[in-house]
Amino acid sequence: MGSSSYVYKLCAHHRSSRCGAFSRRLYNFTSKCDADPSLDRAYAETLSKKCPNTASPTTTVEMDPECSLSFDTRYYNMLLQNKGLFVSDAALLTDRNSNRAVFRLQRSSSSFFSAFAKSMKKMAAIEVLTGNA
């Protein structure tokens, strides 16, 4: 499966996350007690309030505050505003092919739903190995 398939499926996985899964982006990104410069500054401040540096490991935030309960293309809008929660979200904008896919999906819901369906069919065709196979 290619990187485009990964881009199509990401929107489906965004609900909530524990602060510890992304806190390095807020507090110690380059081991200098700094935030990830690719993260929108206002969004980083909002996340810092919800997830202080000493946050409980059980504290959670919505992964996509604008669309955590919907299945649509708003996730891609968030990415283009540098509001992806994880480093992997931000990385989609640094890879040329993934970046093109993000822009295309952000502009067209029909493209997103069509691409997502094709990607899921590809994933269903993968033969998963289990046990001692």
KESETOR-414882 format. One line per 4 residues: number of its first residue (from 1); their letters; for each residue z, x, y of N, C-alpha, C, O. Coordinates in steps of 0.05 Angstrom, whole numbers. Atoms other than C-alpha are relative to their C-alpha. Example, Ala and Ser with C-alpha at 12.3 -4.5 7.8 and 13.67 -1.06 7.14 Angstrom:
BEGIN
1) AS) 0/18/-24/156/246/-90/0/18/24/13/39/24 ~ -1/-16/-24/143/273/-21/14/-15/22/18/-5/44
% end
This chain:
BEGIN
1) MGSS) 0/17/-24/0/0/0/0/18/25/14/38/26 ~ 3/-16/-24/-19/27/68/21/-6/21/37/-24/18 ~ -20/4/-22/21/33/132/-4/-26/14/16/-37/24 ~ 5/26/-13/-12/-30/159/16/-22/-14/27/-39/-1
5) SYVY) -16/20/15/20/-71/103/29/1/8/42/-19/10 ~ -28/-3/-9/87/-43/123/4/-13/27/24/-26/31 ~ -2/11/-26/75/-63/195/0/-31/-1/15/-43/14 ~ 2/29/3/57/-134/174/26/-12/-10/34/-34/-2
9) KLCA) -24/11/13/120/-144/132/25/4/16/45/-10/11 ~ -25/-6/-15/171/-116/181/11/-25/14/35/-29/15 ~ -9/23/-15/174/-180/221/16/-19/-18/34/-33/-8 ~ -14/18/18/198/-218/160/28/9/-7/44/-7/-17
13) HHRS) -26/-10/9/259/-174/149/21/1/22/43/11/17 ~ -19/-4/-22/293/-178/216/18/-24/4/10/-45/14 ~ -21/20/-3/357/-218/216/24/13/15/26/11/39 ~ -23/-13/-13/421/-178/229/5/27/-14/-4/32/-37
17) SRCG) -6/-27/11/446/-107/218/28/8/9/38/0/30 ~ -26/-12/-8/512/-71/218/-4/22/20/-24/37/18 ~ 2/-20/-22/524/-26/278/-5/28/-11/-20/44/1 ~ 2/-27/11/530/36/234/-28/7/-8/-34/31/-10
21) AFSR) 27/-6/8/458/29/213/-18/11/22/-39/23/17 ~ 17/-9/-22/432/46/282/16/14/22/5/22/42 ~ -17/-10/-21/492/73/322/-8/28/9/-3/36/32 ~ 9/-27/-7/463/144/321/-20/-2/23/-21/16/40
25) RLYN) 20/3/-21/407/118/366/14/-5/27/3/1/48 ~ -14/6/-25/460/97/417/18/23/10/21/27/34 ~ -22/-18/-7/511/153/415/-5/30/-6/8/47/7 ~ 2/-28/7/487/218/384/-27/6/-11/-30/18/-33
29) FTSK) 27/-1/11/412/217/376/-9/29/-5/-21/35/-25 ~ 8/-28/3/401/292/387/24/19/-3/22/42/4 ~ -25/-15/4/472/315/371/11/9/27/27/28/28 ~ -11/-6/-26/487/317/446/13/-25/13/14/-27/37
33) CDAD) -13/25/-9/522/249/451/-18/-16/19/-9/-27/39 ~ 19/14/-17/459/218/479/-13/-23/-16/-11/-25/-40 ~ 15/22/12/417/156/466/-29/8/-5/-39/26/8 ~ 28/-4/6/348/155/437/-17/-6/25/-16/-29/34
37) PSLD) 16/5/-25/301/163/497/-22/-21/-4/-33/-31/16 ~ 21/20/4/250/117/464/10/-28/0/-5/-47/0 ~ -13/26/0/299/59/465/3/-10/29/13/5/46 ~ -3/12/-27/296/13/526/29/3/9/48/-4/-5
41) RAYA) -26/-6/-10/355/33/569/18/-24/2/42/-23/-6 ~ -16/25/-3/379/-38/585/8/-11/-28/30/-20/-32 ~ -5/9/28/373/-56/511/22/17/-13/39/7/-27 ~ -20/-19/11/413/6/492/28/-7/11/47/-6/-4
45) ETLS) -26/8/-12/468/-15/541/11/-25/-12/35/-27/-18 ~ -8/25/12/470/-85/512/11/6/-28/32/-5/-36 ~ -9/-6/28/475/-57/441/27/16/1/44/11/-16 ~ -25/-16/-3/530/-8/464/24/-18/5/46/-13/-5
49) KKCP) -22/19/-5/572/-66/488/7/-15/-25/31/-21/-30 ~ -5/15/25/564/-103/422/10/19/-22/25/10/-40 ~ -7/-20/21/573/-39/381/11/25/14/-2/45/16 ~ -12/-24/-12/621/8/416/0/23/-21/-2/18/-45
53) NTAS) 1/-24/18/622/79/387/20/-2/-22/16/10/-43 ~ -20/2/20/684/61/348/-1/-28/-13/20/-38/-23 ~ 3/27/11/657/-6/323/8/-1/-29/5/18/-44 ~ -7/5/28/683/-35/258/-26/2/-16/-47/-7/-7
57) PTTT) 24/-1/17/635/-21/201/-11/-27/-8/-33/-29/-18 ~ 10/27/7/630/-96/191/-12/-14/24/-23/-37/21 ~ 11/12/-23/607/-111/262/-31/-1/-3/-43/19/-10 ~ 29/3/3/536/-138/262/-12/-10/26/2/-23/43
61) VEMD) 15/11/-22/483/-154/314/-27/-10/-11/-35/-2/-33 ~ 27/9/7/417/-191/311/-19/23/2/-18/37/22 ~ 19/-21/-1/362/-144/295/-22/-5/21/-33/14/32 ~ 20/8/-21/314/-181/341/12/-24/14/7/-47/6
65) PECS) -13/22/-14/354/-222/391/-18/-23/8/-9/-46/10 ~ 18/21/-9/293/-260/413/-13/-16/-22/-23/-38/-18 ~ 14/14/21/268/-280/345/13/3/-28/-1/1/-48 ~ -12/-6/26/319/-267/290/-1/-24/-19/1/-20/-43
69) LSFD) 1/23/18/314/-338/263/-27/-12/-3/-31/-34/-15 ~ 27/11/2/240/-348/270/-19/20/-14/-13/44/-14 ~ 20/-17/13/180/-321/233/-26/-2/16/-42/-20/12 ~ 23/0/-18/129/-304/286/-5/28/10/5/47/-2
73) TRYY) 8/-26/-10/100/-247/326/18/12/22/12/33/33 ~ -17/-10/-22/157/-238/376/12/27/-6/18/42/12 ~ -10/-27/8/182/-178/337/-18/21/12/-8/42/22 ~ 19/-20/-11/119/-141/359/2/2/30/-1/24/42
77) NMLL) -5/-1/-28/132/-160/431/24/17/6/24/33/25 ~ -24/-16/-4/201/-130/425/-6/30/-4/3/46/12 ~ 7/-28/4/172/-66/397/-14/12/24/-9/34/32 ~ 15/-10/-23/124/-59/455/17/2/25/9/15/44
81) QNKG) -19/-3/-22/184/-66/502/20/22/-7/40/25/8 ~ -18/-21/9/218/-8/465/27/-11/-7/48/1/-1 ~ -25/13/8/270/-55/437/3/-3/-30/16/-21/-40 ~ -3/0/29/263/-40/363/27/13/-6/34/33/5
85) LFVS) -27/-9/6/332/-31/333/1/27/-14/19/43/-9 ~ -1/-23/17/316/24/284/-20/22/8/-40/16/22 ~ 19/-22/-5/282/92/289/-27/-7/-13/-48/-1/-2 ~ 25/8/14/231/64/239/-16/-20/17/-41/-20/17
89) DAAL) 14/18/-19/214/9/290/-14/16/21/-38/12/27 ~ 12/-16/-21/203/59/345/-23/17/-10/-43/22/4 ~ 21/-17/11/161/102/299/-27/-14/-3/-48/-2/-3 ~ 25/15/2/110/46/293/-17/4/25/-42/1/23
93) LTDR) 15/-4/-24/90/60/364/-10/29/4/-27/34/21 ~ 8/-28/-2/81/135/353/-24/6/-18/-38/26/-14 ~ 22/-3/18/31/129/296/-24/-16/10/-21/-40/16 ~ 23/13/-12/-39/112/320/-8/-25/-14/-13/-46/-2
97) NSNR) 8/24/15/-57/64/264/21/-22/2/14/-46/5 ~ -21/20/-2/10/29/265/1/-12/28/5/-36/31 ~ 0/10/-28/8/24/341/-22/-20/4/-17/-41/17 ~ 22/19/-3/-60/-10/338/7/-26/-14/1/-48/-3
101) AVFR) -7/25/15/-34/-59/286/21/-16/16/19/-40/17 ~ -21/14/-16/27/-75/329/-13/-15/24/-7/-38/28 ~ 13/13/-23/-17/-90/390/-17/-24/-9/-16/-45/4 ~ 17/22/11/-65/-132/348/17/-24/-8/11/-47/-2
105) LQRS) -17/21/10/-9/-172/316/15/-14/23/20/-38/22 ~ -14/11/-23/27/-182/382/-18/-19/15/-8/-39/27 ~ 19/17/-15/-35/-213/412/-9/-25/-15/-17/-45/-3 ~ 11/22/15/-53/-260/355/17/-9/-23/20/5/-43
109) SSSF) -16/11/22/-8/-303/312/-17/-5/-25/-8/0/-47 ~ 17/5/23/-67/-322/268/-6/26/-15/-7/27/-40 ~ 5/-26/13/-82/-248/255/25/8/-16/23/19/-38 ~ -24/-7/13/-9/-237/238/4/-15/-26/8/-3/-47
113) FSAF) -5/16/25/-3/-294/188/-21/6/-21/-14/7/-45 ~ 21/-7/19/-69/-276/155/6/27/-12/5/30/-37 ~ -6/-27/10/-51/-202/150/25/0/-17/26/14/-37 ~ -25/2/15/19/-219/125/-5/-11/-28/5/0/-48
117) AKSM) 6/13/26/-8/-264/70/-15/20/-18/-8/23/-42 ~ 15/-20/16/-57/-210/47/19/23/-10/17/32/-32 ~ -19/-22/7/-2/-157/48/19/-9/-22/25/7/-40 ~ -18/10/21/44/-200/6/-14/-2/-26/-2/3/-47
121) KKMA) 15/1/25/-11/-211/-45/-3/28/-12/0/31/-36 ~ 1/-28/10/-20/-135/-50/26/8/-12/27/20/-33 ~ -27/-8/10/55/-126/-59/5/-14/-27/17/-2/-44 ~ -4/14/25/56/-179/-114/-15/13/-23/-7/10/-46
125) AIEV) 16/-12/21/3/-140/-152/12/27/-9/2/39/-29 ~ -12/-26/8/47/-77/-155/16/-4/-25/32/-23/-27 ~ -15/1/25/73/-65/-224/26/16/3/25/40/5 ~ -26/-13/-5/147/-50/-215/9/11/-27/10/-3/-47
129) LTGN) -11/-13/24/175/-1/-266/30/-6/-1/44/-3/19 ~ -28/5/4/243/-19/-294/9/14/-25/-7/20/-43 ~ -11/-12/25/289/12/-346/-11/28/-5/-13/44/13 ~ 9/-26/8/261/71/-384/-30/2/-2/-41/18/-17
133) A) 29/1/2/188/55/-373/-14/25/7/-39/27/6
% end
